[in-house]
């Protein structure tokens, strides 16, 4: 793996780390399997790209993406809590609807941002080389989101989210409306995923309706790899491990794609197989480690 490939993998790991934080919020904390993220990531990209091409500041477009993602998550949560639709089915329905909505927003299946303003311009103007601007910006965003979500979960409302996922019956007995908490948590999760999508679009110079395919798989893989490598003791450690797991996942993919064994090499089309192998290794390694220690 070349240095250029490694830097690219770290850059992708950091920006997708924001998405992984959102996935961790629903998957681990709320215990809410949510497939909406496959649609909310391109939703954020579509909103940001459309806003930028209409002359709106790139940083302000991230706020619009956040609100759009929150709205998508709220729809999923309302379908589940108020209309009693199974969470998986509710999220699939929202994801399917978002495919058409994203095309409507962009006016087509994709929209180009080449030559448009982006969040990297101020950093480059400060003298940071263009090849390192992405890592700098994404590292700041990932750190800010991690600190922000950790702070939020230590508030009274955040504690209610933690309790809802851990013991909904107990928190209900204390007078907390768990439906509202789920709506808030799923909305926040998809808002973060949409922000990640907006940053990815600005980094790639385009937004595409199909860019969210496999987002939930990559997110879950990053969460599992992060927990396996870095643990999950406290809230701070858990979310830090989620972001670092995203970086480790992207580095592992870059390493696998650049690997050659006796004339055999992986292709980009093998990405799903590589992801499955990484997740399997992450899931079975703790058991293997325990048996080795026992021996």
MARLUM-917906 format. One line per 2 residues: their letters; for each residue x, y, z of N, C-alpha, C. Coordinates in pm, 1 decimal. Layout:
A> X Y Z X Y Z X Y Z; ...
END
This chain:
XX> 83.7 -119.6 0.0 0.0 0.0 0.0 87.6 125.1 0.0; 63.9 212.9 -94.1 142.6 334.5 -105.3 100.3 437.1 -0.3
XX> 186.1 537.6 20.7 153.3 644.9 114.9 28.0 718.9 69.7; 16.7 738.9 -61.7 -100.6 807.9 -115.2 -228.7 730.4 -83.3
XX> -223.7 598.2 -98.8 -340.3 515.0 -68.8 -372.8 517.5 80.1; -268.0 516.5 164.2 -288.5 520.2 309.4 -353.2 652.2 352.0
XX> -304.1 763.8 296.4 -363.1 894.0 328.8 -509.2 900.8 284.3; -535.5 845.5 166.9 -673.3 842.6 118.0 -763.3 758.3 206.9
XX> -711.1 646.0 256.9 -789.5 559.4 344.7 -817.9 628.4 478.0; -718.3 698.2 532.8 -738.4 771.8 658.6 -841.4 882.3 639.1
XX> -831.7 951.2 527.0 -927.3 1058.0 495.4 -1068.6 1003.2 488.7; -1086.1 892.7 417.2 -1218.2 831.1 407.5 -1265.2 779.0 542.7
XX> -1173.4 720.5 618.9 -1210.3 668.8 749.9 -1262.5 776.9 842.7; -1202.3 896.0 836.7 -1245.0 1006.0 923.4 -1381.9 1060.1 883.7
XX> -1402.8 1079.7 752.4 -1530.8 1136.6 709.8 -1644.0 1035.3 727.8; -1616.0 908.1 699.3 -1717.0 805.9 723.2 -1732.0 777.4 872.7
XX> -1633.5 819.2 952.2 -1643.7 803.3 1096.4 -1762.3 878.1 1153.7; -1797.8 991.9 1093.3 -1915.9 1066.8 1137.3 -2041.2 982.8 1114.0
XX> -2044.7 914.5 999.9 -2155.7 823.3 971.3 -2158.8 708.5 1071.5; -2041.3 656.7 1106.3 -2033.6 543.7 1199.6 -2086.1 584.0 1337.2
XX> -2060.7 707.8 1377.5 -2114.8 756.7 1505.5 -2267.0 751.2 1502.8; -2325.6 792.1 1389.8 -2470.6 785.1 1376.7 -2521.2 641.9 1381.9
XX> -2452.1 551.4 1314.1 -2491.1 410.1 1316.3 -2477.5 352.6 1457.1; -2371.2 390.3 1527.7 -2351.9 341.1 1664.8 -2466.1 387.0 1755.4
XX> -2513.4 508.8 1732.6 -2619.1 565.0 1816.4 -2746.2 481.2 1808.9; -2782.4 435.5 1689.7 -2902.8 354.2 1676.9 -2875.7 206.7 1703.2
XX> -2764.0 157.3 1649.6 -2735.3 13.8 1654.9 -2700.8 -32.5 1795.9; -2616.4 39.9 1865.3 -2570.7 -1.9 1997.2 -2647.4 63.6 2112.5
XX> -2672.8 193.5 2101.4 -2731.2 264.3 2215.2 -2883.0 247.9 2220.4; -2952.3 272.7 2108.4 -3097.6 262.2 2106.4 -3147.0 121.5 2075.0
XX> -3055.4 33.6 2030.6 -3093.6 -101.7 1989.9 -3204.2 -95.4 1884.5; -3182.5 -9.0 1784.2 -3280.7 16.7 1679.4 -3214.7 -10.4 1544.2
XX> -3236.2 -128.7 1484.8 -3177.2 -156.9 1352.9 -3235.1 -59.8 1249.1; -3150.0 21.9 1191.1 -3197.2 130.8 1104.7 -3125.9 126.2 969.6
XX> -3201.5 96.2 864.8 -3146.8 93.4 730.1 -3168.1 225.7 656.6; -3225.4 323.3 725.3 -3248.6 453.2 663.1 -3118.6 516.8 617.9
XX> -3008.1 482.5 683.4 -2880.2 548.0 654.4 -2836.5 528.3 509.7; -2880.4 419.9 445.9 -2846.8 399.5 305.1 -2910.9 506.7 216.3
XX> -3015.3 569.0 267.1 -3079.7 677.0 192.9 -3046.2 814.4 245.5; -3019.6 825.1 376.7 -2991.5 956.4 434.7 -2851.4 1006.9 400.7
XX> -2756.0 916.0 374.0 -2622.8 961.3 332.8 -2627.1 1032.2 196.8; -2687.0 971.0 92.1 -2700.6 1046.4 -33.2 -2795.9 1164.2 -22.3
XX> -2889.6 1160.1 74.1 -2976.8 1274.9 95.9 -2895.4 1396.0 138.5; -2803.7 1377.2 233.1 -2717.3 1486.5 275.8 -2630.4 1537.2 162.7
XX> -2578.9 1443.1 80.9 -2497.4 1481.8 -33.8 -2579.1 1561.8 -133.5; -2702.6 1517.6 -159.5 -2788.4 1585.8 -256.3 -2824.3 1726.7 -209.9
XX> -2859.1 1739.6 -82.5 -2896.8 1871.0 -28.9 -2778.3 1966.2 -32.9; -2662.5 1919.7 12.1 -2543.3 2004.7 14.5 -2501.7 2046.1 -126.1
XX> -2498.4 1949.4 -218.8 -2456.2 1979.1 -355.4 -2552.0 2076.5 -423.1; -2682.3 2056.2 -403.4 -2780.7 2146.1 -463.3 -2769.6 2286.2 -404.7
XX> -2746.9 2293.2 -274.3 -2733.9 2423.8 -209.2 -2610.3 2498.1 -259.5; -2499.4 2427.2 -271.5 -2374.3 2490.4 -316.6 -2387.8 2541.1 -460.0
XX> -2448.5 2459.9 -546.9 -2464.1 2502.7 -686.7 -2560.5 2620.4 -700.5; -2637.9 2645.6 -595.1 -2727.9 2761.8 -596.0 -2670.8 2879.7 -518.2
XX> -2538.7 2873.5 -491.1 -2469.1 2986.2 -432.4 -2467.1 2993.3 -281.4; -2510.7 2887.3 -213.2 -2511.5 2886.2 -66.2 -2374.6 2842.7 -14.9
XX> -2332.2 2901.4 97.3 -2202.6 2870.0 156.1 -2190.4 2720.6 186.3; -2076.5 2657.8 155.7 -2060.0 2513.2 178.2 -2082.3 2471.4 323.2
XX> -2038.6 2555.2 417.6 -2058.2 2520.1 558.6 -2205.5 2530.8 597.9; -2275.0 2629.5 542.9 -2417.5 2642.9 570.3 -2495.2 2526.7 509.1
XX> -2446.1 2474.7 396.0 -2513.4 2360.8 332.6 -2508.8 2237.0 421.8; -2408.4 2228.4 509.3 -2400.6 2115.3 602.2 -2515.9 2119.3 701.8
XX> -2555.2 2240.5 741.6 -2669.1 2254.3 832.9 -2797.4 2207.5 765.3; -2814.4 2243.9 638.9 -2931.8 2198.4 565.0 -2932.1 2046.0 552.4
XX> -2814.0 1988.8 528.8 -2802.5 1842.8 519.8 -2839.2 1777.6 653.2; -2792.3 1837.4 762.9 -2824.5 1786.6 896.7 -2974.7 1784.1 919.0
XX> -3042.3 1893.2 884.1 -3187.0 1901.5 903.8 -3259.9 1800.3 816.0; -3213.6 1785.3 691.0 -3275.9 1687.9 602.3 -3260.7 1546.0 653.5
XX> -3140.9 1511.4 701.8 -3119.1 1378.3 757.0 -3203.0 1353.2 881.3; -3214.0 1455.7 967.0 -3297.9 1443.1 1087.2 -3443.0 1415.8 1048.7
XX> -3491.3 1485.3 945.8 -3629.0 1465.7 900.5 -3650.7 1322.1 852.3; -3552.6 1268.2 778.6 -3564.1 1130.2 730.2 -3568.1 1031.9 846.8
XX> -3481.7 1052.4 945.6 -3480.9 964.4 1062.0 -3609.3 974.7 1142.2; -3664.0 1094.4 1152.8 -3788.8 1114.2 1226.7 -3902.9 1038.5 1159.6
XX> -3904.9 1040.3 1026.5 -4009.0 966.7 954.1 -4002.3 817.9 988.1; -3881.9 761.6 985.7 -3865.3 620.3 1020.2 -3911.9 591.8 1161.6
XX> -3871.1 675.8 1255.6 -3905.9 654.2 1396.0 -4055.8 669.6 1420.0; -4118.1 764.1 1352.4 -4263.0 783.7 1368.1 -4339.2 663.1 1312.9
XX> -4295.9 611.8 1197.8 -4359.8 492.4 1141.9 -4351.6 375.6 1239.0; -4240.2 366.7 1310.3 -4221.0 257.5 1405.2 -4298.1 278.3 1535.1
XX> -4285.0 396.6 1593.9 -4342.8 418.7 1726.4 -4491.4 451.8 1723.9; -4533.0 532.4 1628.5 -4672.0 577.4 1625.8 -4762.8 486.5 1543.4
XX> -4707.1 425.6 1437.3 -4789.6 342.0 1349.9 -4756.6 193.4 1362.9; -4669.0 160.2 1457.8 -4639.0 21.7 1494.1 -4585.5 -62.5 1377.3
XX> -4512.3 1.7 1287.7 -4447.1 -71.7 1178.9 -4310.1 -118.1 1228.4; -4276.0 -242.7 1203.6 -4147.5 -298.0 1246.9 -4033.5 -206.1 1205.0
XX> -3936.3 -184.1 1295.2 -3830.7 -86.2 1267.8 -3755.2 -114.5 1138.8; -3726.4 -241.6 1113.0 -3655.7 -274.9 988.8 -3739.3 -237.4 866.5
XX> -3867.3 -272.2 869.8 -3955.4 -241.0 756.7 -3974.5 -90.1 742.8; -3989.7 -20.1 855.5 -4006.9 125.7 852.1 -3885.5 193.1 788.3
XX> -3766.1 146.7 826.6 -3644.5 207.0 771.6 -3627.5 174.1 623.3; -3668.2 53.8 582.7 -3660.4 17.1 441.1 -3755.4 103.1 358.4
XX> -3875.2 125.5 410.7 -3972.4 208.9 339.8 -3920.3 351.5 321.9; -3861.3 406.2 427.4 -3805.6 541.5 418.5 -3689.0 545.3 321.2
XX> -3603.4 443.9 327.7 -3487.9 437.4 237.8 -3532.2 432.9 91.6; -3635.5 353.5 61.9 -3685.4 343.7 -75.2 -3740.8 478.7 -121.2
XX> -3815.7 543.7 -33.8 -3872.5 674.1 -69.5 -3763.0 777.4 -92.5; -3655.5 769.8 -14.6 -3546.8 867.3 -27.2 -3476.4 857.0 -162.1
XX> -3478.1 741.7 -223.1 -3415.3 727.2 -354.9 -3479.8 824.0 -454.6; -3611.7 826.4 -455.6 -3683.5 917.3 -545.9 -3670.3 1061.7 -501.6
XX> -3672.5 1082.1 -369.4 -3661.3 1218.7 -316.6 -3526.1 1279.4 -352.5; -3421.5 1199.5 -343.1 -3286.9 1249.6 -375.3 -3275.6 1289.5 -522.7
XX> -3337.0 1210.6 -609.7 -3337.3 1246.6 -751.6 -3413.6 1376.3 -773.9; -3523.2 1393.4 -700.8 -3600.6 1517.6 -710.1 -3516.9 1637.5 -665.7
XX> -3444.7 1620.6 -556.9 -3364.7 1731.4 -502.9 -3256.4 1773.3 -601.3; -3189.3 1674.8 -660.6 -3078.8 1704.3 -751.7 -3124.4 1735.0 -893.2
XX> -3250.0 1701.2 -923.8 -3298.2 1720.7 -1059.4 -3244.7 1617.0 -1155.6; -3191.9 1508.0 -1102.9 -3134.1 1401.3 -1182.9 -3063.8 1302.8 -1092.6
XX> -3004.2 1197.7 -1148.0 -2938.7 1096.4 -1064.0 -2809.0 1143.5 -999.4; -2749.5 1252.6 -1049.2 -2625.7 1303.6 -990.0 -2611.6 1451.6 -1019.7
XX> -2519.0 1513.1 -949.3 -2492.0 1655.3 -968.6 -2343.3 1679.9 -941.9; -2276.7 1752.4 -1029.6 -2132.2 1775.8 -1019.2 -2103.9 1902.2 -938.7
XX> -1991.5 1898.6 -866.5 -1948.0 2013.7 -787.3 -1810.7 2062.9 -829.6; -1760.5 2013.6 -941.6 -1627.2 2053.3 -986.3 -1623.4 2203.5 -1013.5
XX> -1527.1 2270.4 -951.5 -1514.6 2414.3 -967.7 -1597.0 2495.1 -869.6; -1682.6 2428.6 -790.9 -1765.2 2499.0 -692.6 -1689.6 2514.7 -561.2
XX> -1736.7 2604.5 -477.8 -1676.1 2624.7 -346.4 -1700.3 2501.5 -259.5; -1608.6 2477.4 -166.4 -1625.2 2365.4 -74.3 -1561.6 2398.9 59.6
XX> -1576.1 2308.2 155.4 -1528.3 2333.9 291.5 -1376.4 2333.5 301.7; -1307.6 2288.3 197.0 -1161.7 2281.4 201.3 -1094.5 2411.8 158.8
XX> -1167.6 2496.6 91.1 -1108.4 2619.5 38.3 -1045.1 2707.5 146.6; -1112.9 2732.8 260.8 -1050.4 2815.9 364.4 -922.7 2754.6 421.4
XX> -920.2 2620.4 432.0 -802.0 2551.9 486.6 -686.0 2562.6 389.4; -714.7 2544.4 259.7 -610.7 2556.8 158.1 -559.1 2700.0 152.2
XX> -650.9 2796.7 171.5 -611.5 2937.5 169.7 -518.3 2972.1 285.3; -523.9 2891.6 393.1 -435.4 2914.3 508.1 -295.4 2858.4 483.8
XX> -274.8 2793.3 370.1 -142.7 2740.8 337.3 -127.5 2591.6 351.5; -236.3 2520.6 388.5 -229.2 2375.1 400.9 -231.5 2313.9 261.1
XX> -137.6 2223.7 228.2 -137.0 2159.7 96.1 -270.5 2091.6 67.3; -312.9 2095.3 -57.6 -444.4 2042.6 -95.2 -459.2 1894.8 -60.0
XX> -349.8 1816.7 -68.9 -359.6 1672.9 -42.6 -380.2 1642.0 105.8; -350.6 1741.4 192.1 -371.5 1720.6 335.7 -492.8 1795.6 389.0
XX> -554.9 1878.1 306.4 -668.7 1958.6 351.8 -784.6 1870.5 395.2; -809.4 1763.2 318.2 -919.9 1674.2 351.9 -902.9 1609.6 488.2
XX> -782.2 1559.7 515.4 -756.3 1496.0 644.7 -774.2 1595.8 758.6; -724.1 1716.9 740.4 -735.8 1819.7 844.6 -882.3 1852.8 873.4
XX> -958.9 1878.0 766.5 -1099.7 1914.8 783.8 -1178.8 1800.4 844.9; -1159.9 1680.3 793.7 -1237.3 1566.5 842.4 -1198.5 1529.3 985.5
XX> -1070.6 1545.5 1021.2 -1028.0 1517.4 1158.5 -1095.5 1613.4 1255.9; -1104.1 1741.1 1217.4 -1169.6 1840.6 1302.9 -1318.1 1808.1 1316.5
XX> -1383.9 1776.5 1205.9 -1526.9 1744.2 1210.6 -1551.4 1618.4 1293.2; -1470.7 1514.7 1272.1 -1488.7 1389.6 1346.5 -1468.4 1411.9 1496.1
XX> -1365.6 1490.0 1532.5 -1340.0 1518.9 1674.2 -1452.9 1601.1 1733.7; -1501.8 1700.6 1658.9 -1609.0 1786.7 1708.5 -1737.9 1707.3 1729.1
XX> -1770.8 1621.3 1632.7 -1892.3 1540.5 1644.9 -1880.7 1442.1 1760.6; -1763.4 1380.4 1776.3 -1742.7 1287.2 1886.7 -1757.9 1356.3 2021.0
XX> -1693.8 1471.2 2037.0 -1704.1 1546.7 2163.1 -1847.3 1593.2 2186.3; -1913.3 1638.2 2078.9 -2049.7 1687.1 2092.5 -2146.4 1577.8 2133.7
XX> -2135.5 1459.1 2073.5 -2228.0 1350.8 2106.1 -2200.4 1296.0 2245.9; -2073.3 1292.8 2287.2 -2039.5 1248.0 2423.1 -2096.7 1345.3 2525.5
XX> -2081.1 1475.6 2498.4 -2137.9 1576.2 2589.6 -2289.8 1562.2 2596.1; -2353.8 1545.3 2481.9 -2499.6 1535.9 2478.0 -2549.8 1415.7 2556.8
XX> -2482.7 1301.9 2545.2 -2527.8 1181.5 2614.4 -2506.7 1189.0 2765.5; -2432.2 1290.1 2810.7 -2414.5 1309.0 2954.8 -2515.0 1407.8 3012.1
XX> -2596.7 1466.6 2924.8 -2703.9 1554.2 2971.9 -2822.3 1469.2 3016.2; -2923.5 1534.4 3072.5 -3041.6 1461.8 3119.0 -3113.7 1393.4 3002.7
XX> -3124.9 1464.6 2891.5 -3189.8 1407.9 2773.8 -3108.0 1293.0 2715.8; -2975.5 1309.9 2715.6 -2888.8 1203.7 2667.2 -2897.2 1079.7 2754.4
XX> -2906.7 1100.0 2885.8 -2922.0 986.6 2977.1 -3052.1 912.1 2949.4; -3155.0 986.8 2909.9 -3282.4 923.4 2876.9 -3267.7 835.7 2753.0
XX> -3187.3 880.5 2655.3 -3161.9 799.3 2535.9 -3087.6 671.2 2573.3; -2985.3 683.8 2657.9 -2909.9 566.6 2701.9 -3000.4 468.5 2775.9
XX> -3086.3 521.9 2863.3 -3175.3 435.6 2941.3 -3282.0 370.6 2853.5; -3328.8 441.9 2751.6 -3430.3 386.5 2661.6 -3376.6 265.4 2587.4
XX> -3252.6 273.2 2543.7 -3193.2 159.6 2475.1 -3157.6 46.2 2567.9; -3122.6 79.4 2693.2 -3077.0 -21.9 2788.2 -3192.9 -89.1 2860.4
XX> -3289.7 -8.4 2906.1 -3401.4 -63.2 2983.6 -3525.5 24.0 2963.3; -3597.5 5.3 2852.5 -3712.8 90.2 2822.5 -3824.3 82.2 2925.8
XX> -3842.0 -35.9 2987.4 -3948.1 -50.2 3087.2 -3919.7 35.6 3210.2; -3793.8 38.8 3251.7 -3756.9 118.5 3368.8 -3775.5 266.7 3343.6
XX> -3728.2 314.8 3227.7 -3737.5 456.7 3198.2 -3881.9 499.0 3175.5; -3965.6 407.3 3126.7 -4108.2 437.7 3111.7 -4174.7 452.8 3247.1
XX> -4134.9 370.5 3342.4 -4191.7 378.9 3477.3 -4156.2 509.7 3547.2; -4051.4 576.4 3498.6 -4011.3 705.3 3555.0 -4082.3 822.3 3486.4
XX> -4174.1 790.6 3394.0 -4253.1 894.8 3330.5 -4195.7 948.7 3200.9; -4093.4 882.5 3145.1 -4032.7 927.9 3020.0 -4105.7 864.2 2902.1
XX> -4138.7 944.4 2801.6 -4203.2 894.9 2680.1 -4096.6 837.5 2587.9; -4085.9 706.0 2585.5 -3979.4 642.5 2507.8 -3998.6 663.7 2357.9
XX> -4121.8 681.8 2313.6 -4145.4 706.9 2171.1 -4076.1 835.5 2126.2; -4091.6 939.9 2206.7 -4026.6 1067.3 2172.9 -3875.2 1055.9 2176.0
XX> -3825.2 976.4 2269.2 -3680.5 957.7 2279.9 -3626.8 883.0 2157.8; -3699.0 781.5 2113.8 -3657.4 706.5 1995.1 -3659.8 796.8 1871.9
XX> -3763.8 877.8 1860.2 -3773.2 970.8 1746.8 -3654.5 1066.9 1747.7; -3620.3 1118.8 1864.7 -3505.6 1209.3 1876.3 -3375.8 1138.6 1839.9
XX> -3355.1 1020.0 1893.9 -3229.5 947.6 1871.0 -3210.8 906.5 1725.4; -3314.7 853.5 1663.2 -3304.3 810.4 1523.4 -3289.1 931.8 1431.7
XX> -3358.2 1041.3 1465.6 -3342.8 1163.8 1387.5 -3201.4 1218.2 1395.3; -3144.7 1221.8 1515.5 -3007.4 1269.5 1533.5 -2908.5 1179.9 1459.6
XX> -2928.6 1050.7 1467.2 -2840.4 956.1 1399.1 -2835.9 982.5 1249.3; -2951.8 993.2 1187.5 -2956.5 1014.8 1043.4 -2910.4 1154.7 1005.3
XX> -2923.6 1250.3 1095.4 -2869.1 1383.1 1070.3 -2717.4 1379.3 1057.9; -2653.3 1303.7 1146.5 -2507.7 1289.8 1140.4 -2464.8 1216.0 1013.3
XX> -2541.3 1113.9 975.6 -2510.3 1040.5 852.3 -2521.1 1133.3 731.6; -2622.4 1219.9 731.5 -2640.0 1313.5 620.2 -2525.6 1414.2 612.6
XX> -2476.3 1460.1 727.5 -2361.1 1550.7 729.1 -2239.1 1481.0 670.0; -2221.3 1354.2 705.8 -2111.6 1276.0 647.8 -2126.3 1269.0 496.2
XX> -2247.7 1245.6 448.3 -2271.7 1240.5 305.5 -2242.2 1372.3 236.3; -2276.6 1483.3 302.4 -2250.0 1615.5 245.9 -2099.7 1639.8 232.9
XX> -2023.6 1601.4 333.6 -1878.0 1618.5 328.8 -1815.5 1528.3 222.0; -1867.5 1406.9 209.0 -1815.8 1314.5 107.1 -1840.1 1372.2 -32.0
XX> -1957.8 1427.4 -54.2 -1989.8 1485.0 -184.7 -1895.8 1600.6 -217.8; -1868.8 1685.5 -119.0 -1778.6 1798.6 -143.3 -1635.8 1749.8 -166.8
XX> -1599.1 1640.7 -103.5 -1465.0 1585.3 -122.9 -1451.2 1519.4 -260.1; -1555.0 1449.8 -303.4 -1550.9 1379.4 -431.1 -1582.0 1470.1 -549.1
XX> -1642.1 1585.8 -520.9 -1677.6 1677.5 -628.3 -1804.8 1640.9 -699.9; -1888.2 1557.0 -636.1 -2014.7 1518.0 -697.5 -2102.0 1447.1 -594.5
XX> -2232.0 1453.1 -617.9 -2328.3 1377.6 -538.5 -2401.4 1283.0 -632.1; -2422.2 1159.8 -587.3 -2485.5 1058.6 -672.2 -2591.7 985.5 -591.4
XX> -2701.4 952.3 -656.6 -2812.7 889.6 -586.1 -2776.2 750.6 -533.7; -2675.4 685.9 -593.2 -2638.0 552.1 -551.2 -2521.7 545.4 -455.3
XX> -2473.4 659.4 -406.5 -2353.9 659.4 -323.0 -2377.6 604.8 -182.3; -2504.2 582.7 -145.4 -2531.6 532.1 -11.0 -2544.1 381.8 -3.2
XX> -2532.6 312.8 -117.5 -2547.2 166.9 -117.3 -2436.5 102.7 -33.2; -2476.8 19.9 61.3 -2380.8 -48.2 147.6 -2335.4 33.2 267.3
XX> -2397.3 150.4 289.9 -2355.4 235.8 401.9 -2372.4 165.6 535.8; -2486.9 99.7 554.9 -2512.6 34.7 683.6 -2413.5 -78.1 708.1
XX> -2374.9 -150.9 603.0 -2277.7 -260.2 617.9 -2141.8 -204.8 659.0; -2099.3 -97.8 590.5 -1970.7 -35.9 625.2 -1974.4 19.5 767.1
XX> -2089.0 77.7 805.6 -2101.2 133.1 940.1 -2092.9 25.8 1047.1; -2166.4 -82.8 1028.6 -2163.9 -192.1 1126.2 -2027.0 -258.2 1131.5
XX> -1963.0 -273.0 1016.0 -1828.3 -331.2 1012.9 -1731.4 -243.9 1091.9; -1740.9 -113.3 1074.4 -1652.5 -20.9 1146.0 -1677.2 -26.9 1296.4
XX> -1804.7 -35.6 1335.8 -1838.5 -44.5 1478.5 -1779.6 -170.7 1538.9; -1798.4 -283.8 1472.8 -1750.2 -411.9 1525.7 -1597.6 -415.6 1530.4
XX> -1533.9 -366.9 1424.5 -1386.7 -364.0 1422.4 -1334.1 -271.7 1531.7; -1398.2 -156.0 1549.2 -1355.7 -62.4 1653.5 -1367.9 -121.7 1792.1
XX> -1479.8 -191.3 1817.8 -1498.5 -253.8 1948.9 -1396.8 -364.9 1972.1; -1365.4 -438.2 1868.2 -1269.6 -548.5 1881.3 -1128.0 -497.4 1908.5
XX> -1089.2 -391.0 1838.1 -952.5 -340.1 1850.4 -933.5 -248.1 1970.6; -1034.5 -166.0 2001.9 -1015.3 -59.8 2100.9 -1107.5 -69.1 2222.3
XX> -1200.4 -164.6 2223.6 -1287.8 -181.1 2338.8 -1403.9 -83.4 2338.7; -1490.4 -94.6 2441.0 -1610.1 -10.6 2448.3 -1651.0 15.8 2592.9
XX> -1556.5 38.2 2680.8 -1586.2 53.6 2823.2 -1675.0 171.7 2856.3; -1628.9 293.1 2827.1 -1704.5 414.0 2858.0 -1762.9 473.2 2730.2
XX> -1845.7 575.6 2746.1 -1905.3 642.0 2629.5 -1796.1 703.8 2543.4; -1700.9 769.9 2608.7 -1591.3 833.4 2534.7 -1513.4 728.5 2456.5
XX> -1481.0 619.4 2522.1 -1403.5 513.6 2455.9 -1483.8 449.6 2343.8; -1613.5 432.0 2364.2 -1696.7 364.8 2264.0 -1703.2 445.6 2135.0
XX> -1726.1 576.3 2146.0 -1738.6 657.6 2025.4 -1602.2 683.1 1960.6; -1498.2 693.7 2043.2 -1363.6 705.6 1986.9 -1327.0 578.8 1911.2
XX> -1362.7 463.5 1968.6 -1336.1 335.6 1902.5 -1414.5 324.6 1772.1; -1535.7 381.0 1768.1 -1616.5 376.6 1645.9 -1547.2 452.4 1532.4
XX> -1495.2 571.8 1563.3 -1426.2 651.3 1461.7 -1296.7 582.5 1419.8; -1218.5 535.2 1518.1 -1093.3 465.6 1485.4 -1121.0 334.9 1410.8
XX> -1233.0 270.5 1442.0 -1271.1 150.1 1369.6 -1300.8 179.9 1223.9; -1359.2 297.7 1197.7 -1384.4 339.6 1059.5 -1253.0 357.8 984.3
XX> -1154.9 419.7 1051.2 -1023.3 438.3 988.7 -957.1 303.4 964.0; -962.7 214.3 1064.4 -902.6 81.5 1050.0 -969.8 3.6 937.4
XX> -1101.2 16.3 925.1 -1174.9 -53.5 819.3 -1131.0 -6.1 681.2; -1116.8 124.9 664.3 -1074.6 178.6 533.9 -929.5 141.9 502.8
XX> -845.1 142.3 605.5 -705.9 101.1 584.1 -697.5 -46.0 545.8; -779.1 -128.5 609.5 -779.0 -271.5 577.9 -824.9 -295.7 434.9
XX> -925.2 -219.6 390.2 -973.1 -233.7 252.6 -865.0 -190.1 153.5; -800.0 -76.4 184.0 -693.4 -27.8 96.3 -579.5 -128.1 89.9
XX> -546.9 -189.0 203.8 -440.7 -288.9 208.3 -479.0 -413.2 127.4; -604.4 -455.0 140.2 -650.5 -574.1 68.7 -652.3 -550.3 -82.1
XX> -696.6 -431.2 -123.2 -703.6 -401.1 -266.0 -564.6 -391.1 -329.6; -464.7 -357.9 -247.3 -328.8 -348.2 -299.7 -247.4 -473.8 -280.1
XX> -310.8 -579.8 -228.0 -240.5 -704.4 -197.6 -236.9 -794.4 -320.7; -121.6 -855.6 -343.6 -106.0 -951.4 -452.7 -40.5 -1078.2 -398.7
XX> -108.2 -1190.6 -420.4 -57.8 -1318.8 -372.8 -52.5 -1417.3 -489.6; 68.1 -1443.7 -537.1 84.4 -1540.2 -644.6 5.3 -1506.0 -769.8
XX> 0.5 -1380.1 -803.5 -73.4 -1338.4 -921.4 -219.4 -1307.9 -895.6; -267.9 -1340.5 -773.8 -407.1 -1309.9 -739.2 -414.7 -1175.5 -669.1
XX> -511.4 -1096.0 -705.1 -532.0 -966.3 -640.6 -680.0 -935.6 -635.6; -719.2 -853.7 -536.5 -858.8 -814.2 -522.4 -889.8 -698.0 -616.3
XX> -1015.5 -693.5 -660.5 -1064.8 -583.8 -742.0 -1165.1 -502.7 -662.2; -1193.6 -379.1 -704.1 -1296.3 -299.4 -634.5 -1431.1 -370.9 -626.2
XX> -1459.4 -459.5 -721.8 -1585.3 -534.3 -718.6 -1589.1 -636.0 -604.7; -1473.0 -663.2 -543.7 -1465.3 -757.5 -431.9 -1486.1 -690.2 -297.4
XX> -1527.9 -563.1 -297.9 -1537.2 -486.4 -174.1 -1632.0 -550.9 -73.4; -1748.1 -599.8 -119.2 -1844.2 -661.5 -27.1 -1786.9 -788.3 34.9
XX> -1714.1 -866.1 -43.2 -1652.2 -987.0 9.9 -1545.5 -952.2 112.9; -1465.3 -849.0 84.7 -1362.7 -806.1 179.1 -1426.9 -760.2 309.8
XX> -1536.4 -683.8 298.5 -1607.2 -637.1 417.6 -1657.9 -754.1 500.0; -1716.8 -853.4 433.4 -1768.0 -970.5 504.7 -1655.3 -1043.9 577.7
XX> -1541.7 -1058.2 512.4 -1427.7 -1126.2 574.6 -1378.1 -1049.1 697.1; -1370.3 -916.0 684.5 -1324.5 -833.4 796.5 -1418.9 -844.8 915.4
XX> -1550.0 -842.2 888.9 -1647.4 -852.7 997.3 -1640.0 -989.7 1063.4; -1626.0 -1095.6 984.0 -1614.8 -1230.3 1039.7 -1492.3 -1241.0 1130.2
XX> -1379.6 -1187.0 1083.1 -1257.7 -1190.3 1164.0 -1277.1 -1113.9 1294.3; -1342.2 -995.6 1285.6 -1364.9 -913.2 1405.3 -1458.1 -983.9 1503.8
XX> -1555.3 -1059.7 1452.0 -1651.8 -1125.7 1540.0 -1594.1 -1250.0 1608.0; -1509.7 -1324.2 1537.4 -1459.2 -1449.8 1594.6 -1329.4 -1431.5 1673.0
XX> -1258.8 -1319.1 1651.6 -1129.9 -1301.3 1718.1 -1139.3 -1294.4 1870.6; -1243.5 -1229.4 1931.1 -1249.3 -1230.9 2078.6 -1261.0 -1371.5 2135.9
XX> -1342.5 -1459.0 2070.6 -1356.2 -1596.2 2118.8 -1226.9 -1673.7 2107.3; -1156.1 -1653.4 1996.3 -1026.9 -1720.5 1977.1 -927.1 -1673.0 2082.6
XX> -930.1 -1542.9 2111.1 -839.0 -1486.6 2211.2 -867.0 -1545.5 2348.7; -996.2 -1560.4 2382.6 -1031.2 -1615.9 2513.5 -983.3 -1759.9 2527.0
XX> -1001.6 -1838.1 2419.7 -957.5 -1978.2 2424.7 -805.7 -1988.4 2436.7; -734.2 -1899.3 2370.7 -587.5 -1899.4 2379.8 -542.6 -1863.9 2519.7
XX> -609.0 -1764.8 2581.7 -575.2 -1726.1 2718.9 -605.5 -1839.4 2815.7; -719.3 -1909.9 2792.4 -756.9 -2019.7 2880.0 -656.5 -2133.0 2873.8
X> -602.8 -2157.1 2756.8 -503.3 -2262.6 2741.9 -373.2 -2226.9 2812.8
END
